[in-house]
Amino acid sequence: MNDTSPLRTLLILGGTGDLSQRLLLPGLGQLIASGRAPENLTVTGSGSRDWSDGDWQDRLLASFAAAREDADEQGRRALDAAVESGSYLRVDLQDPERLVRDIAGLQAPLALYFALPPGLTQSTVAALKPGDLPDETRLVLEKPFGTDEESARELNRLLADLVPEDHIYRVDHFLGMATVMNILGLRFTNRILEPVWNNLHIDRVEIVFDEELGLEGRAAYYDGAGALRDMIQSHLLHTMAVIAMGAPATLGERDLRDLLAATLRASSVPEDYRASTRRARWTAGEINGEGIEAYADSPGVDPARNTETLAEVEIRIDNERWAGVPFILRSGKALGKQRKEAVVTFKPVSHLPTGFTGAAGDASRLRISFAPARLELELNVNGPADVFDMERTGLAAPMHKSTFTPYGEVLDGILSGDPLVSVRADVAEECWRIVDPVLAAWAADQVPLESYPAGTAGPPGWKTSRADL
């Protein structure tokens, strides 16, 4: 931990918004109820709405309700105290001088959480000047960090003028501590896996985040982002780096983040983008018996943008461990089945004795499921009727699930000053460097925008032509 003084204030810019209500405050409530939040932490909300302190306290009370149900008496008292001390600032982000005065009136040290659209976050950061913020201020930003490599580099420069790098938290809730540690523990504490975790034994790795959900009221953001920017550019590339990184000397943030960065620096998308990438958009269909209108007809969507709702890219990692192994990253919305997992497919045995039939030639697979947290190893075993006729079986086990929500885990790191929960500046830039050429190729229509009915597995042919989905 880099900060010695406990936080006194958490200021949420955009505190009246959906992100704060649905994710941030419920996660914070868990921490307060469990005693993991700093004592006497003041939770201050801000926004353009003409709210009073009482209105904000009502928001806190409603958002903490689930945590209160699970809390003991001491936890409930802590939640009540947090609600009672909660305060609200009406903020005009177009008036940076007033914002600086408002921040100066809060108890320090403080964390400034930008629960804002990306463009507004960048303009607000740009309006702040060195010396505007109290000492030990922590800045917390939601992804995406910029809109391309150049803007990410500029945002990092602006942030570095305000606070040290170890006081900057670029939030990726997808990489909560439980997710990261599950993968690291699986890889580096099991001798049966680590010696074969390379291109000599692994054929391909697929990381999939398919959702049944559609826009869920996020058209204003999503139509300007799409599946590649929203999920693959950040969440799935980070997950890939954790899966592919070399063995760290320690679990300290420096060792881990250095190896994550090195893995991403070695990563790129093969330049034949018609072969290495695919994109598609959902048309009208049905999910769980409910009719779903086409994405292009959804309120707030501009069909001319050709925003993809399903994206797939192939990443190659040019290092000794992974040369020649494709990493397939796929994410989409309004699909027929939710899948949130990494699938490691091993190479077939070097020699298959004549006489084995059935599943004998099928490759072994390791499935790491993120929701629910579960592990399954798919193997071939002898069948009951004919011992030479092999059948498929799976050895499955649950994995550790955090008692906190993903945002609770992230906030725990922010409040305690642990930089491991943050995406480092160079990693944020590397992720954009990897996908920028793909975005340019798609903008130039070098890769066709395909379609799939909502509630299906995707466009015809996607299941068999490359990724084993």
N, C-alpha and C positions, 0 to 999 in steps of 0.2 A: 504494500500500500504506500502511496506516495504522499498522501496528505496526513498531517498530524492532528489537525483541528477538526472536530466533528462538524458536520453541516448544521447550520441553524435555520436555513430557509431553502425551500424548494419552490422556485418561481416557474410556473408553467405558462409560457406564452401560447395562447390558443387553448386555454384551460376550459373554455366553454364549448369546445368542439367535440366531435365524435370520438376521436382517438383518446382524448383524455377521459371521457365518460366510460367508454367500453373497455379500455385496456390499461391505461396508466393508473388511474385512481384505484380500480379494484386490485391491481398488483401491489400498489403502495399500501392499501389496507391490509393485505396479508403480512407485509413486513412490519407494520406498526403493531398489529395484533400479536405477532410472534416475538416482539421485542428486538427485532433486527434493525429497526430504524433508529437514528440518533434521538436521544431524549430531547424533548421540548422542540422538536422540529416543527417549524411553521410552514404549512402548505398554503402557498399563495397562488391564486388563479388570476389570469388576466385575459382580456379580450376586448372586443369593440362594443359588446353589449353593455347596456346601462344597468349592471347588476350591483347589488349591495353586498356587504359582507354576509348578510343573512342568506341571500340567494346562493352564494358560493358554499356556505356551510350546508345548505340543503342539498347541493350537488354532492358534497363530500359524504353526507349522511347516507344518501341513496347509493353511492358508489361503494361505500364500505359495508353495505348490508350483508353481503355474502360472507365477508371476512368476520363480521360480528357474529354470525350464526355459528361459526366454527371455533370462535375464540373462547378462552377461559375468562374468568372474572377480571384478572389483571389485564388481559388483552382488550376486553371491552372498555375498561377504564382508559386505556391508552388511546383507543379509537375515539372515545368521547372527548378526550382532551384535545386530540388533533382536530376534531370538528370544531370545537369551541374556539380554538386559537386560529382557525382558518381565516384568511383575509383575501380581499379581492381588489385588483387594480384595473381600472378602465384605461386601456393603453391604446394610443394611436401610433402605430408602427411607422407612420410617415413623419412622425415628430421625434427623431432620435434624441434630441436634447431633453425632452420631457421624459423619455424612457430612461435615460441615464440618471436623471434626478430621482425618478421613482425607485430605481435599483439602489441608488445610494441611501435611500431611506429604509431599506430592508436590513435585517440583521445578517451580518457576515460571519463565517463563510457561507456562500450560497451556491446552489446549482441552478443554472438557467436552462430550462428545457424548452427547445423549440418544437412544440407540437403544432407545426405550421406547414402549409404547402411548401414544396422545395423552393419555388421562386421567391416566396416571401421570406423564407429563412435566409436565403442568400442576400437579398436586399437589406435585411435587418442587420446581418453580420457586417455587410459592407458599410453601413451607416455608423457603426461603432468605431471608435478610435482608441489607439493605445492609451492607457490610463483611465479609460471610462469605467472600467469594472473594478470592484474591490479586489484586494489580494485574495488569492486562493479560490477565486470563482471557477467553477466547473461549467463548461459549455456542453450541452447534450443536443445532438442533432439526429433527426430521423433520416433514413435513406429515402430517396437516392441522394448521394453526396455529389451534387452537380448533375449536369445533363450529358457530359462527355468528359474525356480526359482533360481537355484544356480547362473547362470550367471547374472540374474537381481540383486541379492544381491551383487555380486562382482562389477557390474557396479555402483550400488549405493554407495558402499564403496569408489570407485575411485573418483566419483563425490564429495562426502563429503570431501575428502582430498583437493579439489580444491576451492570450494566455499560453503557458507552456503546453507542449504536446501531451504530456501526461495529465493535463487537466481538460482535455478534449475527449468527449465520448461520442463516437459515431455509432449509433445504435443499430444492431442487427439482432432483433429478438429471436430470429430463427436459430441463432447460435447461442442459445441459453447455455448455461454451464452444464446442465444435465446432458444435452445433446453432444456437446464437445467432449465431455469426459467419458460418456458412454463409448464413443468411437475410439478415443485414445486408450482407454482401459482395455477395450477389446483387442486392439492391435498390438499394444506394446507390453502386455502382461501375459500373453498366451503364445508359447513357443510353437504351437501347432499352426499359428497363423503368420506370425511375423517373418519366418524364413521363406514363405511362399508368396509374400505380399509384393510381387514385382512382375515384370514382363516375361519372366521365364515360366510362370505358372498361371498368370491371369490373362484371360482373353480380352475382356472388356469390363467397364464399369458404367452402370447407368444410374443416374440420380434423377428421380421423378417426383414432381409435385403436381399431381392432377387433382383438380377440385370439381365437385358438383356445383358449387356456388357460382353465381354469375357476378354481376357488377355490385350488388348489395349497396346501391346508392353512391358508388365511388366513380361514377362516369366522368366527373370533372377532372379527376386525377388520372384514372386508368386510360381514358381515350388519348391522352397525351403521352402515355408511357408505353402500354402494351406489355405482353408477357415477357419479352426479352429484357426490357429495362426493369420491370417490376420485380421479377423473381430471379431470372438467370444471372443478370449482371451483378447481383449482390448475394442473395441467399445461397443459390446453388453453386456459384463459383467458390464461395467461402467454404461450403460443405465439402466440395471437391478437394480443396486444398487441405482440409483436415484429414480426409481419407488418404490423400496421396503423399503427405509430407513425410520427411525422414524422421528418425527417432530423435527426440530432444534429449539433451543431457539432464534437464530438470523440467518440472511443470511450471517454472516461472514464466511470467509474461514475456520477458525478453527472448528466452529460448524458443518458446512456442511461436511468437509472432514473427521472429526472424525466419523460421522454417516455413511458415505460411507464405510469407512474402517471396521467399526463394522459389517455392513451388509455382506461384502465380507468374513470376518473372519468366519461368521456363515454359509457360502455357500460351497457346495460340490456337486459332481456328484455321484449319487448312484453307488455302486461298480459293479453291474451287467451291464457292459458296452455294452453288446449286446442288452440289453433292454433299457438302458438310453442314448445311443448315436447311431448315424447313419452317414454314410459317403458315398459319391458317386462321380462319375466323368462323365462329359458329353462326349457323342459320337457324331458322325456327325449328323447334323440336319439342321433346317432352322429357322431363326429369321427375322421377318418382310420381308419375301420374299427373303432373302439373305441366300445362303448356308453357313453353318458353319462347318469347318472341326473338327474332333474329337480332344479333348484336347491332347490326347497322340500323335497326329500327328502334333501338332503345333510347329513352329520353336522355339528352345530354351528349349523344354520340354524333360525331360528324363522319358519315360514311366515306367521304373523300379522303380522310386521313389514312385509310387502309390499315387501321390498327389491328395487329394480330392478337388473338385471344389464346392461341396455342403456338408455342415456339419450341424448337428443338435444335440444338447445336452440338457439333462434335468438337471436342477439345483434344489436342495432342500436347503432352507434356514432354518436352525435349530434354530429358535427362537420362542418366544410366538406368535408373530404376524403372522408368515408365516408357521409354522409347518404343513406339509401335503399338501401344495400347490405346484404343479410343475411349475417351470418357464422354458419354452421351448425357447431356443435360436437357431435360424436358419439363415444361410447365404449361398448364392450360386451365381454362375455366369452362364451366357448363359442360362437363364431360359426364359420361355415364357411370363412372366409378371413381371414387376417391382413392388415390394412391399417393402416399408420401413415404418414399423409401429409397434406399440405395441398394442396388443389386450388383454384387460382384460375381461375375461368371468366370470360372476357372477353365483352363484349357483341358481338352479331353486327355485321357491317359495316352501315353506314347505308344503303347501296344495293347490292342484288345484281342485276347485269345479267341480263336475261332470256336464257335459253339454258343457263345452268349447271345441272347436275343432280347427283344423287348426294349427296355430303356437303357440297355448296356452302353450304348454310345452317347447318351446324354451327358452333358457337362454338369459338374457339381456347381451349386450356387449358394452364396451367402446373402441373405436378405436382411438388411438393417432397416427396420420400420421405425419411422419417427412419430407416427400417430396411428395407433398406440405404439409406445416404445416396446419393441419386440424384436427378437432375433430368431432367424430360422436358417438352418443349414440343410439344403436339399441334397440328398444322396441317392444312389442306386442300391437296392437290396434284392436278395433272391426272393422270387415269388413262391407262394405256398404250393401251387400245383406242379410247377416245373422249376426246379432250383436253378436252372440255367436261363430261365425267362425272367429278366430283371424288372423290378418295379421301382417306382419313385416313392420316396418317403421323405419326411421332413422332421428334423430335430429342432423343436421350438422351445423358447424360454422368454419370459418377460425381461425387460431391461429396466434399469433404474428410472423412476419417474420422480421429478422434483415435486416437493410439496407446494412450490410456488408456481404461478403461471410464468410463461416466458418473459413477460414484461416485469413480473415480480423479480425474476432472477436478474434481469438487466438492471433494474432499479437498485437491487441489493448491491451490485457492484459499483454503481454510481455513488450511492450514499456512503459506501465504505471506502471509496477511493481506489478500487481495484481496476486497473486498466485492461485486464485480460478480457473484459466483456466489451471492449471497444475495438472498432476496426481502425487500424493504424493508418496514418496519412498515405504512406506509399502503397498500402494494400488497396485503399479506395481508388487510387489512380490506376493501379495495375488492372483492376477489374474493368474499368472503362477502356483501357488500352486494348484489352482482349476483345471486347464486343463492338468497339467503334467501327471497325471495318465491316462487320456484319450489318450494322445499322445503316451504313452508307450504301452497301449493296442492296439492301431491301428498299431504301428510299429511291434508288435508281431502278427499281423493279427488275433487278437481275435474278431475283428468286420469286417465283409466282406465289401469290396469295391464294392458298387453297381454301376449301370450306368443309365443314362437317356439321351435321345436324346436332343441335343441343341434345345431350343425353346419350351420345354415342362415344366410341373409343377414339374418335378422330377421323381424319380423311381416309378413304379406302387406300390400302397399300402401305400405310405408315407402320402397321404392326409387323410387317414381314420384310420390308426393304432394308432396314438397318437395325434399329433397336428392338430388342426382344421384349416387347411390352405386352 
